[in-house]
Amino acid sequence: MRQSPRANPLPILPLWLALLCLPAAAVAALPDAAVRAQTLIDVNPLLSGYGIRVVGEDGRLRLDGSVADASDRELAVALTALVADAADIDNGLDLAAAVPKAPGGLFGDDADLTTAAMLRQTLKWQTDTAGLDIAVDVDGGSVHLNGNVGTTAERDRVVALAGTTEGVDRVFSYISVDPELIPAIRGRQAELAGVHHSDSWISSRLLRLLRFDTTVNAHSIEVEVLEGKVILSGTVTSSAERSVAETLAERVPGVTAVDSRLIIERPL
């Protein structure tokens, strides 16, 4: 119901004056909150294709645009609330949009960049691929590998690690094998092997490697490191999965031994 002028005797403040009346911290935080909320939406696989816009003004965050389903609208509000810094949220999203055929471009770029970073870390944190000069590029889930190695075993290992990295759909290898590079590669690897790594360094890297690998259920594996010795416990679904976990652990720089207590429990 529209109120009469008598019901609200105070005049409506201009936007600039209303902002002056807000706490300084709230005014400063509002644009940052809008940017963070926009980023969360733009990299979300369900929402990024809609073109939703987050606007921060007058001490509030407003969502503008259209989505196809009420659950998508609720998701946008929930993501915004994560970073709203106690600001009120005005949900201006309607349900007039069609379901996007594909996620937005920023989501795809974010996923590819993340996948490339995971693979680079994997290659760096395995003793048999550390020291190799491999360029990694990911486009739409397709990995392109370029570089030179000394043996076919090194090339095959890089390709295998790429193929099991989360987010990878296809692997295109343009890696050349040149045996004359073997002495230089072994020299770099020996230098890297001489670097001391703490137990916490080893543990944190191995946990990431297990999460990166799509053939391993990292949530069911526990890692403990004592003076360079890795203890793996938990359950796996096959001997192949156990072998992958053990190999990843054995080849983390600084590991002196692996005690595998993994139990095979086949799904019913």
C-alpha positions as CSV (number, residue, x, y, z in Angstrom):
1,M,0.0,0.0,0.0
2,R,1.3,3.4,-0.9
3,Q,1.7,5.7,2.1
4,S,0.6,9.3,2.3
5,P,3.1,12.0,2.8
6,R,1.9,12.4,6.5
7,A,2.9,8.8,7.2
8,N,6.5,9.7,6.6
9,P,7.3,13.2,7.7
10,L,11.0,12.9,7.1
11,P,12.2,13.8,3.6
12,I,13.9,11.2,1.5
13,L,17.7,11.8,1.7
14,P,19.6,12.1,-1.5
15,L,21.9,9.1,-2.1
16,W,25.1,11.0,-1.4
17,L,23.7,12.2,1.9
18,A,22.5,8.8,2.8
19,L,26.0,7.3,2.2
20,L,27.5,10.0,4.4
21,C,25.2,8.9,7.2
22,L,26.4,5.3,6.9
23,P,29.4,4.1,8.9
24,A,32.6,4.7,7.0
25,A,33.6,1.1,7.1
26,A,30.2,0.0,5.6
27,V,30.6,2.4,2.7
28,A,34.1,1.3,2.0
29,A,33.2,-2.4,2.2
30,L,30.1,-2.3,0.0
31,P,31.9,-2.0,-3.4
32,D,34.3,-4.7,-2.3
33,A,31.4,-7.0,-1.3
34,A,29.7,-6.4,-4.7
35,V,32.9,-7.3,-6.5
36,R,33.4,-10.4,-4.5
37,A,29.8,-11.5,-5.0
38,Q,30.0,-10.8,-8.7
39,T,33.1,-13.0,-9.0
40,L,31.5,-15.8,-7.1
41,I,28.5,-15.7,-9.5
42,D,30.6,-15.3,-12.6
43,V,32.7,-18.4,-11.8
44,N,29.8,-20.6,-10.7
45,P,28.9,-23.3,-13.2
46,L,25.2,-22.9,-12.8
47,L,25.0,-19.1,-12.7
48,S,27.8,-17.8,-14.9
49,G,25.8,-18.1,-18.1
50,Y,23.0,-15.8,-17.0
51,G,24.6,-12.4,-17.0
52,I,23.6,-11.6,-13.5
53,R,24.9,-8.3,-12.2
54,V,25.6,-7.3,-8.6
55,V,25.3,-3.6,-7.7
56,G,26.3,-2.1,-4.4
57,E,24.5,1.1,-3.4
58,D,22.9,2.9,-0.5
59,G,24.2,0.3,2.0
60,R,22.7,-2.6,0.1
61,L,23.6,-5.2,-2.5
62,R,21.2,-5.7,-5.4
63,L,21.0,-8.6,-7.8
64,D,19.8,-7.7,-11.3
65,G,18.9,-10.0,-14.2
66,S,17.0,-13.1,-15.0
67,V,17.4,-16.8,-14.2
68,A,15.4,-19.9,-15.3
69,D,14.7,-21.5,-11.9
70,A,13.9,-20.5,-8.3
71,S,16.8,-22.6,-7.1
72,D,19.2,-20.6,-9.3
73,R,17.8,-17.4,-7.8
74,E,18.3,-18.8,-4.3
75,L,21.8,-19.9,-5.1
76,A,22.7,-16.4,-6.3
77,V,21.4,-14.9,-3.0
78,A,23.3,-17.5,-1.0
79,L,26.6,-16.8,-2.7
80,T,26.1,-13.1,-2.3
81,A,25.4,-13.5,1.4
82,L,28.7,-15.3,1.8
83,V,30.5,-12.0,1.2
84,A,27.9,-9.4,1.9
85,D,29.6,-8.1,5.1
86,A,26.2,-7.8,6.8
87,A,24.8,-5.7,4.0
88,D,21.1,-6.2,3.1
89,I,20.5,-8.0,-0.2
90,D,17.8,-7.0,-2.6
91,N,16.9,-9.9,-4.9
92,G,15.8,-8.4,-8.2
93,L,16.2,-11.6,-10.2
94,D,13.2,-12.7,-12.2
95,L,12.5,-16.1,-13.7
96,A,12.3,-15.1,-17.3
97,A,15.6,-16.5,-18.6
98,A,16.2,-19.8,-20.5
99,V,18.6,-22.3,-19.0
100,P,22.1,-21.4,-20.4
101,K,23.5,-23.8,-22.9
102,A,26.9,-23.5,-21.4
103,P,28.6,-21.7,-18.5
104,G,29.9,-18.2,-19.0
105,G,33.3,-17.5,-20.3
106,L,34.9,-16.5,-17.0
107,F,33.9,-19.9,-15.5
108,G,35.6,-21.7,-18.3
109,D,38.7,-19.5,-18.0
110,D,38.9,-20.0,-14.3
111,A,38.5,-23.8,-14.6
112,D,41.2,-24.0,-17.3
113,L,43.7,-21.8,-15.3
114,T,43.0,-23.9,-12.2
115,T,43.5,-27.2,-14.0
116,A,46.8,-25.9,-15.5
117,A,48.0,-24.8,-12.1
118,M,47.2,-28.3,-10.6
119,L,49.1,-30.1,-13.4
120,R,52.1,-27.8,-13.0
121,Q,52.2,-28.5,-9.3
122,T,51.8,-32.2,-9.9
123,L,54.8,-32.2,-12.2
124,K,56.8,-30.1,-9.8
125,W,56.0,-32.3,-6.7
126,Q,57.0,-35.7,-8.3
127,T,60.6,-36.6,-8.3
128,D,60.5,-38.2,-11.7
129,T,59.0,-35.2,-13.4
130,A,60.5,-32.4,-11.3
131,G,63.2,-30.6,-13.3
132,L,61.5,-31.2,-16.6
133,D,60.9,-28.2,-18.8
134,I,57.3,-28.7,-19.8
135,A,54.9,-26.0,-20.9
136,V,51.3,-26.6,-19.9
137,D,48.3,-24.9,-21.6
138,V,44.6,-25.8,-21.0
139,D,41.8,-24.8,-23.3
140,G,38.3,-26.0,-22.6
141,G,39.6,-29.0,-20.7
142,S,42.1,-30.0,-23.4
143,V,45.7,-30.0,-22.2
144,H,48.5,-29.2,-24.6
145,L,52.0,-30.2,-23.5
146,N,55.1,-28.9,-25.1
147,G,58.7,-29.3,-24.2
148,N,61.7,-31.7,-24.3
149,V,62.6,-34.6,-22.2
150,G,65.4,-37.2,-22.1
151,T,63.5,-40.4,-22.2
152,T,60.2,-41.9,-23.4
153,A,59.5,-42.9,-19.9
154,E,59.6,-39.3,-18.8
155,R,57.3,-38.3,-21.6
156,D,54.8,-41.1,-20.9
157,R,54.8,-40.2,-17.2
158,V,54.0,-36.5,-17.9
159,V,51.2,-37.6,-20.2
160,A,49.8,-40.0,-17.7
161,L,49.8,-37.5,-14.9
162,A,48.1,-35.0,-17.2
163,G,45.4,-37.5,-18.1
164,T,44.3,-38.1,-14.5
165,T,44.4,-34.5,-13.4
166,E,41.0,-33.1,-12.3
167,G,39.4,-31.0,-15.1
168,V,41.3,-32.6,-17.9
169,D,39.2,-34.1,-20.8
170,R,41.9,-34.7,-23.4
171,V,45.7,-34.6,-23.6
172,F,47.6,-33.4,-26.6
173,S,51.3,-34.2,-26.3
174,Y,53.9,-32.3,-28.3
175,I,56.8,-33.4,-26.1
176,S,60.0,-34.3,-27.9
177,V,62.5,-36.9,-26.6
178,D,66.2,-36.1,-26.8
179,P,68.6,-38.4,-25.0
180,E,71.3,-35.7,-25.0
181,L,69.2,-33.9,-22.4
182,I,69.5,-36.7,-19.9
183,P,72.7,-35.4,-18.1
184,A,71.3,-31.9,-17.6
185,I,67.9,-33.2,-16.4
186,R,69.5,-35.6,-13.9
187,G,71.6,-32.7,-12.7
188,R,68.6,-30.6,-12.0
189,Q,66.8,-33.4,-10.4
190,A,69.8,-34.2,-8.1
191,E,69.9,-30.6,-7.1
192,L,66.2,-30.6,-6.2
193,A,66.6,-33.8,-4.3
194,G,69.1,-32.2,-2.1
195,V,66.6,-29.7,-0.8
196,H,65.3,-30.5,2.7
197,H,61.5,-30.6,3.1
198,S,59.7,-30.6,6.4
199,D,57.0,-33.2,7.3
200,S,54.3,-30.6,7.0
201,W,55.6,-29.6,3.6
202,I,55.5,-33.2,2.4
203,S,52.0,-33.9,4.0
204,S,50.4,-30.8,2.5
205,R,51.8,-31.5,-1.0
206,L,50.8,-35.1,-1.0
207,L,47.2,-34.3,0.2
208,R,46.9,-31.9,-2.8
209,L,48.3,-34.5,-5.2
210,L,45.7,-37.0,-4.0
211,R,42.9,-34.5,-4.5
212,F,44.2,-33.5,-8.0
213,D,44.1,-37.2,-9.2
214,T,40.7,-38.3,-10.5
215,T,41.6,-42.0,-10.0
216,V,41.9,-41.6,-6.3
217,N,39.3,-40.8,-3.6
218,A,41.4,-38.5,-1.5
219,H,38.6,-38.2,1.1
220,S,39.0,-41.8,2.2
221,I,42.8,-41.6,2.6
222,E,44.6,-40.2,5.6
223,V,48.2,-39.0,5.4
224,E,50.7,-38.8,8.2
225,V,54.4,-38.0,7.8
226,L,57.0,-38.7,10.5
227,E,60.6,-37.6,9.7
228,G,60.1,-38.1,6.0
229,K,58.2,-41.4,6.3
230,V,54.7,-41.3,4.9
231,I,52.0,-43.4,6.5
232,L,48.9,-43.9,4.3
233,S,45.7,-45.2,6.0
234,G,42.1,-45.5,5.0
235,T,40.3,-47.3,2.3
236,V,40.5,-47.6,-1.5
237,T,38.2,-49.5,-4.0
238,S,40.9,-51.3,-5.9
239,S,44.5,-52.4,-6.0
240,A,45.0,-49.9,-8.9
241,E,43.8,-47.0,-6.8
242,R,46.1,-48.1,-3.9
243,S,49.0,-48.3,-6.3
244,V,48.4,-44.8,-7.6
245,A,48.2,-43.4,-4.1
246,E,51.4,-45.2,-3.1
247,T,53.3,-44.1,-6.2
248,L,52.3,-40.4,-5.7
249,A,53.5,-40.7,-2.1
250,E,56.8,-42.4,-2.9
251,R,57.7,-39.7,-5.5
252,V,57.0,-36.6,-3.4
253,P,60.4,-34.8,-2.8
254,G,61.7,-35.5,0.7
255,V,59.9,-38.8,1.2
256,T,62.2,-41.5,2.6
257,A,59.7,-44.4,2.9
258,V,56.0,-45.2,2.5
259,D,54.1,-47.4,4.9
260,S,50.9,-48.2,3.1
261,R,48.1,-49.4,5.4
262,L,45.4,-48.8,2.8
263,I,42.6,-51.4,2.8
264,I,40.7,-52.4,-0.3
265,E,36.9,-52.2,0.2
266,R,35.1,-52.8,-3.0
267,P,31.8,-51.0,-3.3
268,L,28.6,-53.1,-3.0
